[in-house]
């Protein structure tokens, strides 16, 4: 049965899609058969970062232009991709959380994959929270910024209140040193765990490097750059910590509780 890992963030612009793409490529390369799902229905980026144009995407599945299997494309390296859509002029809010039907069907396809990586849209909406509740592991991407702290906290708080999710891994992105990253994480963990009965696991950090930024501009993932061996090994180490982190048990009912903040 496939392990579902959702990469999330309260705030946009934290490098989440780039990380999800590189993690999916590394899982496919070294861990097992992997499917990358871009669950952003209107501002998807994963297929752009992989430099390919899908024949079908999630919107096509919702509008019955194709089946879910037909929408899954295989790109270089054998990675399977279920793309979202970018700049779409469609109405999707008329359907109540259409992604849940997709994830139910993906679970029936799980024998086809060892891992499913979900690149989730930023925010803390109900559809995202449902996706987190359907995941085996949740990785929250955090920046050393006050806005990132506030938005990530809102995501975790809402996910706990709505679905009782208590296990999260946290990756600190775009920092200068490991010391800085661990200080950012410990500050965030102290705040979250003071206010919520949550357990946060440090998954690691990714330093800010010009070549990582350039890889997104050139649509060439770092995971395909063999000369970036140190960064590739860092990706693998982060994935190892995420996979060893406590399992996120599926919560079906909201958790009534009085919050402190």
C-alpha positions, 0 to 999 in steps of 0.5 A: 500500500502506498505511503501518501506524503502531503507537502503543505504550507500556510503561506505561498512562495515558500518553495513548496512546489520545488521541494515536492517535485524534487522529493518525488523525483528522489523517491522514484529514483531511490525508494520506489514507484512514485506518483506526484499529485499537484492538487492546486486546481488553478495555480499548479506549478509541478508540471512547469517545474518538470518542463512538460505539458500534460495531455490531461489534468485534474480539471479534465478528470472532474469534468469527465474528459478523461479517467484518473488513470488517463490523466496520470502521465509518466515523465523522465526517470519514470516518475508518474505525475497527476497535474493540476492546472495553471491559469484555468478559467473554470469554476470549481467551487460548485463541487464540494471538495472534488479532490476527495473523490480523487484521493479515494480513487487513488487509494484504490490504485495504491498497489500501482505506487509505493509513494504518493507525493501531494503538492498541496495549495497554500492556505488552510482551507477545508479541502486542504485539511481533508487532504492532510487527513487522508495522508500518512505523513504531513510535511509543513514548509516553514520560512524564517519569517513572521508571516510564514510562522503565523500562516503555518500555525493557522494551518496546523491549528485548523487541521487539528480542530477540524480533523484532529491531526496531531503529527507534522514534520517541519522543513525550514527552507531558504536559510543560511545555516543549520544552526539558523534552521534549528533555531527557527524550528525550535521557536516555532515548535515552542509556540505551537506545542504551548498552545496545541496538543501537537507533535512536531518533528524536525525534518531538516532544512534547505539552505538558500542557494542561487542554483536552487532558484535558478533550477526553478527558472530553468525548469531543471529540478536539482534532483536531476543535477548529478553535480549537486550531490550534496543537495541531493543527499540532503533531500534523501536525508529529509525524506528519511526523517519524514518517513520515520516520523510518527504516522498521521492516523486518519481522523474522520470527525472534528475534535471538539476542544477549547483552544488557548489561542 
